[in-house]
Amino acid sequence: MRIERCKRPIEPPPTAPPPEGRTDALLFVLEEMDETYLDAVLEIEQAVFSNPWRLKDFQYALAKEGSYGVVCLAEGRVIGYALGFFVMEEFHLADFAVHPDLQHRGIGRQLLDVLLDVLKRRPVSLVSLEVRGSNRAAIALYRQVGFQTVAIRRGYYSRPREDALVMLKALRGKLSDWLGGTVTPLDQRI
């Protein structure tokens, strides 16, 4: 099921001009993730993460009540994906990646923007996620779209052992509404 089309083409990185007579701008569409996409999703997962999900992890996640996953398709191939879970008024973004050959071209930002637009049309008020503390590119992306770091989970990740930043974004109201009062995000302290 087609969900959304991106708003503008994804341009090539400025340091890599396309060959003469060819453009590398990609248009993508989002479709709901199902098992037919899992081979391509696993290929990206294994290329991007040091401790990747396995096929059975994705199968379990997709079968779980409240799961919601999308794949980002360009020219018929999976170039990225997002998978998470609805828990009451919250959406927990559990896995998010773009093919490593296509990173740093704005695809992740557009995928995240479209996903957030889709979530705003649902009864979701808050989006949560964890990210490795060393993943500066992902942290910068999440901050660009309004996520704030609210906690650190010590030793959350393995291979290598590392802390996770817990990041939240309010889709309705203010973040302080969810955290019970005035909030000084850790972003301002770390």
SULWO-V24217 format. One record per residue. N is the residue number from 1. PHI is phi in radians with two decimals (NA if undefined). OMEGA is omega in whole degrees, 0 to 359 (999 if undefined). Layout:
n: {N,N}
phi: {PHI,PHI}
omega: {OMEGA,OMEGA}
This chain:
n: {1,2,3,4,5,6,7,8,9,10,11,12,13,14,15,16,17,18,19,20,21,22,23,24,25,26,27,28,29,30,31,32,33,34,35,36,37,38,39,40,41,42,43,44,45,46,47,48,49,50,51,52,53,54,55,56,57,58,59,60,61,62,63,64,65,66,67,68,69,70,71,72,73,74,75,76,77,78,79,80,81,82,83,84,85,86,87,88,89,90,91,92,93,94,95,96,97,98,99,100,101,102,103,104,105,106,107,108,109,110,111,112,113,114,115,116,117,118,119,120,121,122,123,124,125,126,127,128,129,130,131,132,133,134,135,136,137,138,139,140,141,142,143,144,145,146,147,148,149,150,151,152,153,154,155,156,157,158,159,160,161,162,163,164,165,166,167,168,169,170,171,172,173,174,175,176,177,178,179,180,181,182,183,184,185,186,187,188,189,190}
phi: {NA,-1.24,-1.80,-2.77,-1.90,-1.14,-1.39,-2.62,-1.10,-1.57,-1.52,-1.20,-1.09,-1.09,-1.44,-2.24,-1.16,-1.23,-1.01,-0.95,1.41,-2.33,-1.96,-1.80,-1.15,-2.00,-1.80,-2.24,-2.21,-1.77,-2.28,-1.09,-1.30,-2.46,-1.09,-1.16,-1.69,-1.16,-1.07,-1.20,-1.09,-1.09,-1.05,-1.17,-0.94,-1.24,-1.38,-1.69,-1.89,-1.32,-2.30,-1.26,-1.13,-1.74,-0.93,-1.15,-1.16,-1.17,-1.07,-1.08,-1.09,-1.17,-1.44,-1.22,-1.06,1.54,-1.37,-2.65,-2.31,-2.32,-1.99,-1.76,-1.94,-2.31,0.90,1.41,-2.08,-1.30,-2.03,-3.04,-2.84,-2.50,-2.51,-2.76,-2.41,-1.47,-2.30,0.98,-1.60,-1.91,-2.04,-1.73,-1.41,-1.57,-2.64,-2.67,-2.75,-2.18,-0.88,-1.03,-1.23,-2.02,-1.28,1.16,-2.19,1.57,-1.18,-1.03,-1.10,-1.16,-1.05,-1.15,-1.04,-1.16,-1.03,-1.11,-1.08,-1.09,-1.15,-1.13,-1.52,-1.99,-1.36,-2.05,-1.93,-2.52,-2.06,-2.17,-2.84,-2.08,-2.52,-0.99,-1.07,-1.54,-1.51,-1.07,-1.11,-1.15,-1.06,-1.08,-1.06,-1.10,-1.14,-1.02,-1.69,1.82,-1.28,-2.21,-1.39,-2.08,-2.84,-2.16,-1.78,-1.16,1.11,-1.13,-1.67,-2.07,0.89,-1.52,-1.09,-2.80,-1.32,-1.94,-1.56,-1.67,-2.10,-2.26,-2.42,-1.43,-1.63,-2.38,1.30,-1.93,-1.03,-1.09,-1.09,-1.51,-1.84,1.28,2.23,-1.17,-2.12,-1.93,-0.98,-1.06,-0.91,-1.46,-1.97,-1.99}
omega: {179,183,189,173,180,185,182,179,175,185,177,177,184,182,183,181,180,176,182,178,183,174,178,177,180,168,179,173,174,173,178,179,170,186,181,181,192,177,180,178,179,178,178,181,183,179,187,190,178,178,189,170,176,179,182,176,178,179,178,182,181,181,184,177,179,179,178,179,176,171,178,184,174,181,175,179,179,178,178,180,174,180,180,187,173,175,186,182,183,168,178,179,187,183,185,180,173,179,184,179,184,179,179,177,179,182,179,179,180,177,180,178,181,178,180,176,178,181,179,180,179,180,180,180,186,174,180,176,169,178,176,179,180,184,186,180,180,179,179,178,182,178,180,182,171,175,176,178,183,180,175,175,184,176,185,183,173,179,356,177,184,176,174,168,174,183,180,173,176,175,177,181,181,179,180,176,183,185,173,175,182,183,167,183,177,178,182,182,182,999}
